[in-house]
Amino acid sequence: MILTITFLIGLLYTNPLAFLLLLAAGLAVRELFKYHYKHWERQNVPGPKPSFIFGNIASSIFFRQHIAEVCDEWYKKYPNAPFVGYFKAFKPSVMIRDPEMIKTILVKDQSCFSANDFGFDEKVDPLLAHNPFMVDGERWKKSRQVLTPIFTGSRMKQLFPTMNEVSSQFVDFIGRQCGREVEAKSISAAYTTQNVVGCAFSLDADCFNNPNSEWRVMGKKMFQTTFLVGVKFMLTFFVPALMKWFPVPFLPKEVDVWIRKLVSTLLKERQTKQPERDDQLQILLKGKSAELTEEMIAGHSLSFFTEGFETSSITMAFAILHLAENPDVQEKLYQEVQRNLTENDGLLTFDLLQKIDYLDWILQESLRITPPAAALQKLCTQNYALKYEVAGKQVGTFIRPGTTVLIPIAAIHMDPQYYPEPNEFRPERFSPQEKAKRSLPVYIPFGEGPRMCLGMRFAQSQIKIALLKLVQNFRVRVSPNYKPWQFNRQTFLTEAKDGLQVIFDRR
């Protein structure tokens, strides 16, 4: 600042005309920015006041707030607004509050919001180009077409024996740590990784015996942010046009090489020896084998590995915490599990797992309070009118292609208008009688519409069987060292900054 002032003073004395031109240019730029940042004000759309350069996202960029905290702040500040205008750096963006409008965007008019707002270049990250979350248009349709058959209800039933076996190994793993403090996210990630690898590739990831299993190491690497990736994220906010000149992949090179080598080895093995049962890779090969290159298979394999273990481990970890904090709920679940097993001669089957309603309510209530993705960021791809009714009249505004549309999942889930005393853990909120009282679509942990999470059935199945066996064999309690959880502000997902410490005791 001192150098700038010194330069300007020197310029004033040595070249007054240049000084005046520079001053005029500076003032013009300032006025242009002032005009630009009044975009929503001119549209009569309420929203927080933006700051220069960063708009309304400085607290998120500099890790002072998690995206969930930002959304919650805006959500509460404008309780009567169907949507809120904000600035993602320089870009006018909008957060949708109204549930009906959210449903329209995600379902009825999803063709206008078919892309997720994620800075991604398929030339730099070719394997991620086969992840349906990353891509849009024809690539998304093809990825969805290939992956949908892998996650049907009938496929989950076929995978149940593997899940049953892995969950029993998980019980043995927890049994070796009874009475000692464990971190819920860590043990959940070990379980979901072991299960996904078994279901997807018919391999043993050795997660319960080896804390440095290559699958756990690679899984962690995929979600680690390097300095260059951090710079790339900043570019997506401020100058996305420069992304093509900054060819840094989101997927670490080490992971890229590893998954390609793994798939290549598996494909060679399966030319001479088929797996004992159809895993997800085999279903993929049977479905569209003539159209799939080895790179495409590697990309899809990476998709169901990452989608299967990370968000599921977050969901499972918080479900364990909620059970530990609510021993009455935990005991009621135990009684329900025992009753259903007794009625089925002690045999746990896929169909029985789906019949235990209280287990399903617990999972849904956990997802309500702590959804792994606290917000969705969609990208408007066509000129679109955001309309709502006031005093019987249709009013609203237009948004242009490229506008970020933010959907505050966690804020909606915690709105007392829809869920009285939202901080209370009450599984009965998801009983048929209670759900019937909610006429609005106010529960969206997996998204909604054609682009909702493809792996939803798989995630729910693997989490349910693990929770069932944990409660059947152990009581879980909160560790004395546990601190009430706070958001890890360096990740977009819902994670606890200081971990989730619990202790298991045998029944």
FIBAKOL-189859 format. One record per residue: x, y, z of N, C-alpha, C, O in turn. Coordinates in steps of 0.001 Angstrom, whole numbers, plus 500000, padded with zeros to 6 digits. Layout:
BEGIN
XYZXYZXYZXYZ/...
***
This chain:
BEGIN
500833498798500000500000500000500000500870501255500000500602502193499249/501915501281500840502816502441500905503517502641499564503659503774499103/503963501537498925504622501630497626503672502171496564504079502943495696/502408501764496634501414502239495669501202503734495795501171504460494801/501055504191497059500856505624497295502066506419496826501922507470496201/503268505910497131504503506583496709504576506689495189504956507725494644/504199505587494504504208505575493044503246506616492476503582507340491539/502045506681493055501045507623492552501478509074492769501267509924491904/502084509355493929502570510723494194503669511089493207503691512197492672/504590510139492965505669510380492013505134510620490614505623511487489889/504107509833490235503510509985488920502823511339488777502858511952487710/502190511809489877501511513104489862502475514233489528502139515143488770/503677514170490097504648515253489886505401515120488566505753516125487948/505651513889488132506456513707486921505619513697485646506079514138484592/504374513187485744503529513095484546502068513267484953501342512279485066/501635514485485172500263514748485651499197514140484743498183513643485234/499414514171483409498401513636482498498230512126482694497107511622482734/499342511419482814499277509967483053498587509676484382497812508727484500/498881510512485384498248510329486690496732510474486573495977509672487122/496291511521485841494854511766485702494169510633484923493056510225485255/494851510136483886494291509019483126494176507757483977493179507039483915/495208507503484768495195506333485653494106506468486707493407505505487021/493971507681487253492940507926488262491552507745487658490672507136488267/491367508283486448490064508160485787489730506699485503488593506264485683/490742505943485055490529504526484784490164503773486061489276502921486061/490859504100487144490569503457488430489158503751488906488447502860489372/488758505024488782487404505400489204486347504722488325485294504312488814/486639504610487028485699503951486118485532502481486467484421501952486479/486653501832486750486599500421487138485806500249488436485004499326488578/486057501174489387485332501096490665483829501228490443483047500498491052/483419502150489578481999502360489313481390501156488598480244500782488850/482176500556487702481690499359487019481437498227488011480430497524487929/482366498064488947482192497023489959480991497319490856480219496420491190/480843498584491242479710498969492074478394498669491357477442498163491951/478370498996490060477164498724489275476922497213489187475800496739489364/477998496469488911477880495014488769477354494377490052476481493510490007/477887494808491195477497494203492464476112494641492945475666494214494010/475429495486492171474045495841492488473060495081491598471884495431491504/473577494028490946472747493244490027471467492763490700470371492979490181/471602492108491862470415491555492520469533492662493108468312492526493184/470168493744493517469393494881494026468493495446492923467338495790493173/469027495539491710468218496030490587467096495058490239466058495469489721/467300493771490520466285492756490235465286492587491387464373491764491314/465475493384492458464623493274493657464698491890494299463719491385494850/465876491300494213466111489996494847466904490232496128467982490824496071/466406489786497283467141490007498529468408489178498588468499488115497973/469387489673499336470630488920499478471655489694500265471500490898500467/472715489017500721473765489678501503474555490661500643474671490488499430/475092491685501283475877492686500578477233492100500203477940491581501067/477611492178498903478891491595498483480067492507498796479912493721498929/481240491906498911482472492670499069483235492650497752482994491797496898/484147493584497593484923493693496365485782492442496152486389491942497099/485833491949494954486602490783494505485972489467494949485699488608494110/485736489288496252485293487989496754483784487811496746483294486702496960/483035488891496503481592488762496534481121488369497916481373489081498888/480425487216498014479911486751499308480541485448499773480016484796500676/481669485056499166482225483737499492483600483802500130484289482785500210/484014484979500588485347485097501198485494484163502393486533483522502551/484465484078503239484555483252504452484719481779504106485358481034504849/484146481353502983484279479962502557485640479712501914486273478687502168/486090480654501079487380480506500405488533480438501401489475479667501221/488451481250502450489529481305503435489259480419504658489895480571505700/488307479496504511488034478459505509487586479014506863487821478394507900/486945480177506849486379480697508101484997480109508362484543480051509505/484336479675507302483034479044507409482935477882506426483507477919505337/482207476862506828481884475764505924480715476217505052479958477104505446/480564475619503878479472475993502984478119475821503683477190476586503428/478007474818504565476760474615505301476469475786506228475316476191506379/477510476330506847477335477472507757476960478729506987476147479528507453/477548478905505812477211480055504967475749479985504549475010480962504667/475340478816504058473954478633503625472975478847504773471941479493504604/473307478301505941472420478431507093472240479897507494471145480319507864/473319480659507415473268482083507751472327482836506815471489483617507265/472468482600505517471594483264504536470163482761504654469210483530504532/470024481473504889468699480856504975467877481493506099466687481763505938/468526481724507226467828482301508376467638483811508242466684484372508783/468541484461507527468471485920507408467322486362506517466808487469506678/466907485507505571465838485877504629464730484828504677464529484095503709/464011484752505794463053483663506005461863483669505052461230482631504855/461549484809504464460376484892503593460717484911502110459833485052501265/461995484770501801462420484831500404462451483432499789463023482515500379/461845483255498612461942481937497954463346481647497447463739480487497323/464109482713497151465507482548496755466291483785497169465730484862497374/467601483603497286468490484653497776469585484881496737470201483927496261/469826486141496388470881486457495440472202486705496144472254487420497144/473265486118495625474596486344496185475609486360495046475251486137493889/476862486623495370477903486668494349478987485645494661479609485676495723/479195484744493718480287483778493814481494484443493174481750484290491980/482238485191494006483267486116493516482575487176492654481799487972493182/482837487209491336482219488211490462480881487739489891480121488539489346/480596486447490013479463485869489288478166485935490093478107485391491196/477117486593489564475814486570490233475313485129490332475255484412489333/474956484720491535474488483360491788473251483428492675472903484493493183/472597482305492856471343482327493604471231481079494478471565479975494047/470760481267495704470463480155496606468954479997496698468248480954497018/468456478808496423467014478548496424466583478064497804467150477114498345/465573478728498369465047478346499684463743477558499583463474476681500405/462952477869498588461609477307498487461656475848498022462196475570496952/461101474906498803461176473480498454460520473139497126461045472323496369/459375473757496833458711473469495562459558473932494384459625473259493355/460204475083494541461067475599493485462274474678493301462722474455492176/462798474143494407463922473202494341463515471947493577464261471450492733/462327471444493884461842470248493190461682470513491700462028469665490876/461158471685491349460995472036489937462342472064489228462473471567488110/463346472651489886464680472758489291465326471385489118465939471112488086/465190470524490119465865469230490088465112468169489296465711467190488852/463800468351489115462997467316488456462388467829487148462821467452486059/461385468689487272460629469119486099461510469852485078461443469569483881/462326470785485549463157471593484650464628471232484735465494472076484503/464913469977485068466320469588485281467160469747484022468382469870484113/466532469748482846467300469934481607467964471308481566468957471501480866/467411472266482321468012473605482395469107473676483450469833474667483532/469227472615484263470217472584485347470910471223485357471146470642486416/471231470726484169471745469356484048473190469210484493473680468092484652/473884470340484698475303470275485071475497470626486534474822471507487065/476425469932487185476874470337488512477950471411488345478743471364487404/477971472374489262478926473481489155480269473035489710480568473214490891/481071472447488824482355471902489245483354472105488127483157471594487025/484429472844488389485432473118487361486193471863486981487026471382487749/485912471331485803486449470020485442486805470000483959486036470479483126/487963469448483634488434469349482252488741467879481964489664467306482543/487964467279481071488121465845480810489454465514480152489903464370480224/490102466496479507491416466258478910492489466132479993493467465403479831/492294466846481088493255466811482197492966465632483120493888465008483644/491676465328483320491259464231484193490413463235483404489203463165483618/491012462466482502490210461578481638489428460517482397488341460138481959/489944460021483523489202459006484260487955459588484917486917458930484982/488060460826485404486901461456486028485816461793485011484679462086485383/486165461753483730485175462031482690484121460936482600483154461067481850/484301459849483366483320458769483380482568458703484707481847457744484981/482748459739485523482010459848486781480766460694486529480900461858486154/479563460155486720478350460902486382478175462192487173477444463083486741/478834462307488327478739463555489090479514464676488403479126465842488483/480596464328487737481500465327487174481034465880485835481282467043485520/480364465053485053480101465426483667478632465768483452477792465550484325/478338466312482268476962466620481923476732466271480453477610465712479795/475560466601479954475259466352478554475305464878478192474880464022478968/475830464589476996475866463217476504476761462318477343476468461135477513/477863462876477876478762462067478722478016461584479962478155460431480371/477222462477480555476461462090481748475450461003481401475300460034482147/474760461155480281473759460163479880474394458795479677473839457778480095/475568458772479029476245457500478784476724456861480091476575455655480289/477304457683480988477780457159482277476618456612483089476712455544483694/475535457350483093474352456917483845473786455621483267473375454728484008/473769455529481947473254454336481282474093453105481630473560452012481823/475405453298481709476302452186482020476204451777483485476210450586483795/476113452759484395476187452472485823474848452114486461474827451413487473/473731452574485900472425452323486518472163450837486773471702450495487862/472434449938485817472157448514486080472953447930487243472571446902487800/474054448576487613474896448062488694474248448298490057474556447600491023/473351449279490135472811449678491439471315449431491587470666450083492404/470762448514490825469342448191490967469091447388492250470022446854492853/467829447314492651467481446549493845467858445083493723468330444477494685/467649444509492536467984443090492350469491442857492456469924441821492960/470300443830491977471753443702492105472182443788493567473098443084493992/471519444649494331471850444749495757471573443416496457472318442998497344/470509442771496048470186441466496634471264440443496291471606439598497118/471805440519495059472883439612494660474161439876495444474934438956495712/474381441136495812475593441495496544475460441263498049476440441373498786/474269440948498497474037440818499941474955439805500614475451440098501702/475214438630500039476131437687500713477504438290500993478089438036502045/478021439083500060479314439745500295479193440748501432480050440793502314/478136441553501419477923442529502495477773441837503842478279442320504855/477081440715503852476871439968505094478203439465505643478459439531506845/479036438967504753480344438446505162481248439568505679481893439421506717/481292440684504957482162441798505355481683442417506664482498442787507509/480376442531506840479852443107508086480159442212509284480353442712510392/480205440889509075480606439978510162482079440168510503482460440125511673/482913440379509473484320440690509722484455442013510487485334442168511335/483584442942510175483590444236510860483259444069512338483857444734513184/482316443193512655481974442903514059483195442350514786483468442740515922/483929441448514147485156440909514761486183442020514971486860442067515998/486289442909513991487218444037514066486876444942515256487767445328516013/485614445276515421485183446119516547485357445366517865485722445957518882/485096444065517840485233443263519057486640443297519624486822443204520838/487643443431518754489034443493519206489372444839519848490445445009520427/488445445791519740488703447131520272487694447551521332487588448729521674/486957446576521847485950446876522864486585447556524072487677447190524508/485881448554524605486351449255525790487364450337525502487725451109526390/487837450402524238488809451427523868488153452469522969487196452182522249/488684453667523027488154454732522183488508454487520718489651454169520390/487522454637519850487753454563518409487114455787517762486208456401518326/487600456132516571487044457278515853486047456747514827486410455951513961/484801457183514922483712456591514139483930456705512641483618455770511904/484457457828512173484672457978510726485763457021510240485650456448509156/486801456852511030487904455978510635487461454520510523487775453853509537/486736454022511523486293452628511472485238452431510388485172451375509759/484413453459510175483394453358509127484041453320507754483589452583506877/485100454110507555485801454112506267486487452767506020486529452287504887/487024452160507087487623450828506942486570449823506476486826448992505605/485386449915507073484298448992506695483811449241505276483725448305504482/483492450488504946482936450755503611483952450466502513483583450004501433/485226450732502777486255450402501785486336448894501576486360448418500441/486378448146502680486432446684502595485227446140501833485351445233501010/484070446707502118482845446218501488482778446586500004482408445753499177/483127447806499669483087448230498275484054447412497432483718446996496323/485243447182497950486239446408497196485761444975496983485958444400495913/485133444406498007484587443059497862483449442995496857483403442096496018/482521443965496945481360443976496051481730444369494630481138443862493676/482694445259494475483036445769493148484026444873492413483916444690491200/485000444309493146486105443606492475486350442184492986487239441492492488/485567441744493976485783440413494586487187440261495146487793439193495062/487702441357495726489036441345496318488942441621497818487953442172498303/489983441228498535490094441507499964490998442727500144492191442667499846/490431443830500630491215445055500802492054445045502073492896445921502265/491832444061502945492618443893504178492554445135505078493539445489505726/491398445785505112491265447024505883491151446781507390491437447678508183/490739445584507789490532445325509213491798444846509920491864444846511149/492791444443509149494040443979509744495226444890509455496210444909510194/495114445637508376496227446482507945495778447931507821495111448278506847/496124448785508776495709450196508700496311450921507507495830451985507119/497370450347506919498007450946505751497669450188504468498451450180503517/496514449562504453496047448892503248496116449845502063495775451020502196/496551449355500907496700450238499745495366450876499361495343451990498839/494258450182499615492951450742499285492628451933500176492066452922499705/492971451853501440492735452981502342493682454132501995493284455297502013/494930453801501681495899454843501327495432455591500078495438456822500050/495029454853499051494589455489497811493271456233498007493063457301497432/492394455670498811491133456349499094491353457696499758490672458670499437/492294457755500677492603459025501344493238460011500373492935461204500395/494122459500499519494800460391498564493806461078497631494009462223497228/492736460373497296491761460933496362491083462181496917490621463033496158/491026462286498243490322463408498853491274464392499541490840465268500287/492578464236499281493546465188499802493727466333498817493839466110497612/493757467559499329493894468737498472495327469246498518495817469636499578/496005469244497363497355469782497279497297471288497051496227471852496822/498467471933497115498525473383496898498029473743495504497244474678495345/498488472998494483498106473313493102496616473081492861495972473846492143/496071472026493463494631471797493343493861472927494021492811473353493539/494395473407495149493773474549495826493759475786494938492771476519494894/494873476013494225494929477137493284493895476951492180493252477909491752/493741475716491726492769475435490669491348475716491145490535476255490394/491050475355492377489740475665492943489507477174492963488412477640492651/490538477936493331490418479395493359490117479931491962489313480851491808/490758479361490949490518479805489584489075479540489157488487480338488428/488502478416489610487115478118489245486174479186489782485135479459489181/486533479795490914485700480846491495485875482184490781484897482879490504/487121482541490486487408483907490036487562484060488528486943484937487926/488370483224487925488612483350486481488547481963485836489572481433485407/487346481373485765487229480018485208487744479910483777488098478821483326/487788481048483051488297481017481674489764480592481619490235480101480593/490491480786482740491908480422482772492138478940483083493272478463483046/491057478216483389491207476814483779491936475995482709492740475121483030/491647476284481434492263475491480374493764475743480260494481474954479645/494246476851480855495675477156480843496363476682482120497543476955482341/495611475969482954496152475501484230495858474003484339494985473603485109/496570473175483583496241471750483459496692470899484656497501469983484507/496169471210485819496484470421487014495302469490487297494185469968487493/495522468177487323494406467253487546493920467268488990494696467479489923/492606467037489156492056466869490500492442465490491052492665465334492253/492518464500490164492878463149490582494395463024490646495071463242489641/494946462677491816496405462540491921496948461522490918496324460491490665/498105461822490357498717460956489358498908459539489890498714458560489170/499287459448491146499529458137491759498262457284491751498321456081491497/497114457912492031495844457184492040495459456778490622494973455670490394/495679457678489678495375457403488274496137456174487795495554455270487195/497435456142488060498272455006487635497826453727488338497754452664487721/497532453837489611497148452665490410495862452016489914495817450797489744/494816452805489679493532452222489276493617451657487858492982450646487558/494397452302486981494567451774485625495273450414485657494879449480484958/496312450323486472497060449071486572496189447974487172496217446832486715/495416448324488195494529447354488839493520446796487840493356445580487734/492851447675487114491833447238486159492454446409485046491890445394484637/493611446836484555494288446080483499494588444657483966494383443699483221/495072444522485195495376443200485756494114442362485895494109441180485550/493029442977486406491769442246486597491184441784485264490670440670485161/491261442633484253490707442260482953491459441077482354490847440191481758/492782441058482509493569439931482003493220438648482751493096437583482146/493061438756484066492718437577484874491361437015484478491167435800484441/490421437914484182489055437457483908488869436922482496487799436416482160/489887437028481681489834436387480371489932434871480489489467434135479618/490548434414481588490727432971481782489967432426482985489671431233483054/489648433326483952488971432855485165487913433872485601488214435030485889/486672433400485638485575434269486050485455434262487582485785433263488223/484983435377488173484779435385489633483658434422490032482800434082489218/483678433990491288482687433020491758481266433586491679480317432835491454/481112434891491860479795435523491720479973436869491025481047437469491055/478922437311490418478995438557489656479193439747490585478293440116491341/480377440341490521480599441586491249480265442753490320479832442545489186/480464443966490799480069445126490001480901445259488724480381445674487688/482176444914488791483010444965487600482506443979486555482457444303485369/482133442784486985481666441772486046480335442174485409480110441926484225/479464442788486191478187443274485653478442444351484614477768444409483586/479425445206484891479807446255483940480300445640482637479931446097481556/481130444609482733481691443969481544480619443241480730480671443214479500/479667442663481418478603441939480717477645442885480008477093442556478958/477458444055480586476445444964480072476798445592478741476045445459477776/477950446285478669478285447054477467479728446774477023480436447687476599/480152445533477120481572445225476920482095445654475555483261446028475427/481239445604474530481713445946473194482007447433473052482806447831472204/481366448255473878481510449704473752482547450280474712482935451439474567/482994449511475670483856450047476721485332449812476424485755448687476158/486104450889476473487558450763476397488089450486477800487360450598478786/489365450123477875489963449858479186489980451121480037489794451050481252/490200452273479416490172453530480164488790453814480721488664454272481857/487751453551479940486383453769480407486064452851481583485430453270482552/486503451606481492486274450659482595487000451128483851486459451042484954/488231451626483684488989452155484828488263453354485437488189453481486659/487727454234484587486999455400485077485751455022485841485481455568486911/484981454082485292483768453632485985484111452889487276483413453029488281/485177452108487247485603451395488462485985452379489556485649452195490726/486697453429489152487053454468490117485803455131490667485759455475491849/484782455317489830483536455954490262482850455152491349482502455700492395/482643453828491116481917453119492158482783452793493368482254452397494406/484098452949493262484930452863494463484787454128495308484502454055496503/484988455292494676484926456550495445483517456843495945483331457255497090/482516456625495072481138456906495473480687455940496562479837456282497384/481250454742496570480790453733497517481352453861498908480694453476499874/482581454405499043483180454359500383483152455694501135482961455690502351/483334456829500462483557458068501210482279458637501835482209458799503053/481270458942501015480045459515501594479341458502502496478718458883503486/479437457224502160478835456199503025479516456154504384478850455979505405/480830456310504408481539456286505696481176457502506544481095457400507768/480957458652505905480514459844506647479137459604507238478900459887508413/478227459081506422476858458807506885476862457811508029476187458015509038/477614456741507876477656455696508899478273456213510196477804455882511284/479319457021510081479983457561511271479028458414512097478984458287513321/478270459276511442477328460125512173476154459308512725475626459624513791/475750458265512005474693457397512537475156456720513824474380456601514772/476411456276513866476973455684515085476981456708516212476627456390517347/477385457943515899477391458996516915475991459247517447475804459353518659/474998459346516561473628459609517002473110458479517897472394458736518865/473465457240517581473065456123518441473763456215519795473153455950520831/475031456589519785475771456720521048475183457818521920475166457695523145/474702458889521301474136460011522050472698459753522489472156460483523318/472083458713521930470668458429522225470507456952522589470018456167521776/470913456565523806470846455148524191469446454553524150469296453347523954/468401455392524334467035454872524254466711454435522827466064453408522622/467154455204521853466968454839520446467760453576520138467275452680519446/468963453513520648469827452356520430469192451081520984469222450033520339/468618451181522180467992450008522796466733449586522036466478448395521859/465960450559521595464757450232520829465127449545519525464446448610519104/466209450000518874466656449351517646467077447918517928466753447013517160/467798447703519024468228446352519391467015445427519540467018444307519031/465983445901520237464783445088520437464093444781519105463604443671518896/464057445767518210463437445556516902464229444542516083463647443689515412/465541444633516138466387443690515412466173442281515936465996441344515158/466190442129517257466011440807517855464639440224517525464514439034517236/463632441057517571462275440569517283462166440075515840461619439003515584/462684440856514912462600440461513506463420439219513202462991438362512429/464597439117513808465422437933513590464757436683514175464788435612513570/464167436835515338463478435701515965462341435206515083462158434001514911/461582436138514525460467435769513651460939435125512359460170434442511682/462217435344512013462768434757510780463751433630511097464662433357510315/463564432978512246464394431840512678465873432204512778466748431372512538/466139433467513139467514433914513350468302434166512077469501434440512137/467648434079510925468350434210509652468240435647509128467138436162508940/469375436280508897469392437627508335469458437527506808470397436957506252/468461438080506152468390438092504698468245439529504204467986440448504981/468416439699502903468260441028502311466836441537502510466629442707502831/465857440655502319464455441066502470464148441458503910463405442408504154/464723440721504866464491441063506266465101442420506597464511443213507330/466279442678506056466944443962506301466044445123505881465996446154506553/465332444951504766464452446012504281463185446139505120462525447177505088/462841445100505865461587445104506637461711445813507979460698446183508572/462927446008508467463095446600509804462953448116509678463927448833509450/461723448579509832461400449991509599462190450931510503462656451978510054/462341450567511756462997451474512707464452451715512317464978452810512521/465097450706511761466465450861511271466500451878510128467395452721510066/465528451792509232465447452738508114465181454156508622465766455112508114/464301454299509623463998455624510166465243456246510799465492457443510658/466020455417511496467251455919512127468212456446511073468783457526511227/468387455679509998469290456118508933468798457416508299469591458321508044/467500457510508045466957458717507430467070459931508358467365461037507906/466838459722509636466955460836510579468407461290510713468675462481510867/469331460354510654470743460717510691471120461517509448471855462501509539/470619461097508293470877461823507052470213463194507051470698464122506404/469114463322507769468471464636507866469355465603508630469592466722508175/469844465182509788470623466075510644472021466304510087472533467423510131/472633465261509568474019465375509075474143464767507679474771463720507521/473559465403506666473728464889505302475187465028504874475799466062505143/475763464020504218477179464106503845477483465275502917478554465874503009/476551465607502023476680466813501197475690467837501742474479467675501597/476208468891502369475335469879503009474655470782502007473680471453502346/475147470814500772474570471670499733474871471085498367475861470377498183/474008471389497415474241471067496017474513472361495261473899473392495538/475433472301494306475681473457493457475442473046492000476248472339491395/474324473506491461473971473232490078474362474419489205474592475524489698/474433474171487916474789475222486975473637475409485994473213474462485332/473142476624485909472089476935484947472677476865483537473729477446483272/472001476158482637472529475980481282471686476665480211472059476678479038/470541477241480616469666477959479687469087479173480394469047479214481623/468636480165479627467911481271480243466700480710480975465934479922480420/466537481126482225465502480502483062464828481552483935465485482438484483/463507481440484055462733482374484876462457481755486235461789480725486331/462970482384487286462623481993488658461346482737489028461364483951489234/460250482011489109458949482639489351458377482195490690458573481060491124/457675483102491326456929482770492531455734483703492626455644484699491907/454829483368493516453560484087493598453513484979494822453857484552495924/453087486215494629452888487169495726451518487815495547451256488465494535/450655487632496532449307488209496488448581487837495193447896488663494589/448746486583494783448049486107493600448683486480492283448139486148491229/449839487172492305450512487590491086451841486861490919452555486611491889/452156486529489676453437485891489376454530486955489255454430487867488435/455571486831490077456719487730490004457985486875489980457922485657490140/459126487517489780460365486757489772461446487464488984461384488673488760/462450486684488560463564487242487806464119486184486872463820484998487017/464935486616485907465583485689484989467027485455485434467696486364485925/467483484234485255468903483944485453469463483431484139468750482828483336/470752483678483930471382483372482651472184482068482719472499481591483809/472512481497481569473404480327481564474722480658482253475280481740482071/475212479707483048476440479919483803476209480354485233477151480430486022/474940480647485584474618481051486956474676479835487882474092478793487586/475381479975488999475393478921490014474077478947490781473619480006491210/473471477770490950472235477634491711472531476738492912472752475535492773/472531477348494078472906476664495313471659476157496035470705476907496239/471674474892496417470540474287497124471002473890498521471818472980498665/470489474563499556471002474383500929470362473190501643469458473366502460/470824471994501340470212470772501880470137470789503402469065470591503975/471272471026504058471317470969505529470410472022506157469738471743507150/470382473224505592469553474289506153468072473929506076467320474190507015/467648473328504958466251472906504816465939471790505807464884471798506442/466850470837505939466644469717506868466516470176508322465888469499509137/467111471323508643467114471798510029466142472956510246466239473672511243/465216473137509326464222474204509443463089473732510363462407472761510037/462873474400511511461813473974512441460414474057511850459480473455512381/460259474794510760458971474856510083458584473477509544457404473132509487/459592472698509152459345471362508600459618470261509616458956469223509611/460597470494510488460972469498511493461056470182512860462107470717513214/459973470173513626459994470822514954461139470282515813461444469089515796/461767471197516567462943470864517384463947470061516550464243468908516863/464456470673515507465260469937514512466538469321515052467038468354514477/467086469853516146468322469294516699468095467987517459469047467263517748/466847467689517779466527466442518479466540465280517497466001465374516394/467170464173517919467244462978517083466002462127517327465883461463518357/465067462156516354463792461442516501463523460617515246462996461147514268/463869459348515253463628458505514072462168458435513661461861458223512488/461261458611514622459829458519514311459369459596513328458266459504512790/460195460609513086459841461620512073459613460972510705458929461535509850/460196459777510506460108459140509200459155457944509196459201457101508300/458300457886510200457221456908510166456220457355509102456154458545508795/455440456436508531454466456828507492453525457936507949453172458821507169/453117457882509231452182458886509737452817460279509765452173461262509400/454083460362510197454756461663510269455124462177508882455011463374508613/455557461294508012455907461723506656454688462270505915454806463182505097/453515461701506210452291462159505551451939463596505917451218464266505179/452447464076507058452161465447507496452988466477506738452673467667506753/454049466018506072454924466935505339454561466885503855454895465934503148/453869467929503402453419467949502018454506468438501066454442468184499863/455510469143501605456555469708500766457755468764500654458002467982501572/458509468821499547459719468004499394460878468610500184461649469410499653/460996468226501451461984468858502335463005467852502868463594468063503928/463213466760502129464211465762502514464957465333501258464417464580500448/466198465805501085466922465575499830468398465235500059469257465834499413/468724464293500957470148463999501207470861463394500002472083463490499893/470102462769499094470713462165497906470446462990496649470686462518495538/469954464214496814469532464986495664468126464554495269467416463926496054/467736464892494058466404464558493574466419464549492055467277465175491432/465476463844491465465358463844490020466356462933489324466968462083489969/466529463097488017467396462206487235468847462173487697469541461177487493/469318463277488329470721463319488729470923463012490204471974463320490767/469920462407490833470122462027492227471148460902492302471442460253491298/471683460678493479472792459748493670472457458348493152471488457732493597/473262457852492211473038456521491643473279455414492666472634454367492624/474213455656493580474585454613494541473769454618495814474187454040496817/472606455261495796471792455393497008471429454036497606471572453837498812/470964453109496786470565451791497309471763451057497912471665450449498978/472883451126497214474084450450497715474504451047499057474795450311500000/474538452374499145474949453045500385474042452657501541474518452320502625/472739452706501311471805452379502384471940450929502821471883450631504014/472117450032501870472220448613502212473460448325503045473375447637504062/474611448842502626475840448529503364475838449179504747476388448611505691/475233450353504882475185451013506187474203450301507111474496450097508290/473054449925506590472039449272507420472538447954508005472353447696509195/473163447124507186473607445826507694474711445998508733474793445220509684/475563447016508559476617447273509549476026447760510865476420447287511931/475084448703510804474453449203512026473695448099512746473745447996513972/472997447278511980472249446171512589473173445264513389472878444928514535/474289444867512790475184443931513477475932444588514635476234443937515635/476226445879514496476862446584515612475934446619516825476353446305517939/474689446995516611473733447093517727473406445709518282473155445564519479/473408444708517431473133443340517876474216442821518817473933442024519711/475455443271518617476578442719519370477174443670520408477843443224521340/476938444972520255477595445944521132476633447048521570475596447290520953/477014447691522640476450448995522988477516450035522681478695449824522962/477105451150522110478062452199521783477741453424522621476578453784522804/478789454056523126478621455251523950479634456305523512480652456005522887/479318457542523863480203458646523517481431458609524419481303458416525628/482605458790523853483843458804524633483920460059525505483431461115525105/484528459957526694484740461159527517485575462221526811485506463400527159/486364461808525822487222462752525094486524463426523911487100464287523245/485289463027523662484576463588522516484235465050522752483755465425523821/484492465878521728484087467278521745482913467435520789482945466892519685/481865468177521197480743468392520278481269468790518897482046469735518765/480842468072517899481480468184516593481234469541515933480177470152516090/482231469979515202482166471195514402482605470850512986483353469894512778/482144471623512021482499471366510633484007471505510402484650472440510879/484541470544509660485879470703509102485714471641507910485159471247506884/486185472862508037485912473887507032486795473795505801486677474611504887/487676472809505773488547472644504613488039471574503652488759471154502746/486804471139503850486208470161502945484784470566502640484117471187503468/484314470217501450482938470541501063481954469584501719480800469946501949/482398468360502025481521467374502652481348467675504141482062468505504704/480391466989504770480128467174506195481062466271506991480831465066507088/482100466843507551483044466082508356483341466830509646483280468058509693/483661466078510690483938466670511994485407467067512099486298466258511840/485647468298512475487020468807512557487874467995513520489030467694513220/487321467639514667488085466934515705487735465457515806488128464798516768/487004464926514831486658463508514854485425463215515695484870464098516350/485008461942515659483824461474516385484251460292517251484248459149516793/484617460568518495485181459533519368484068458791520125483262459406520823/484040457471519972483055456631520652483739455400521240484897455106520940/482995454691522082483520453450522692482447452371522560481275452612522848/482860451173522120481959450029522009482170449085523197483302448814523599/481071448598523742481108447581524806480267446392524371479212446553523757/480746445195524696479964443998524326478671443934525118478607444331526281/477642443424524453476349443201525144476464441985526056475498441622526727/
***
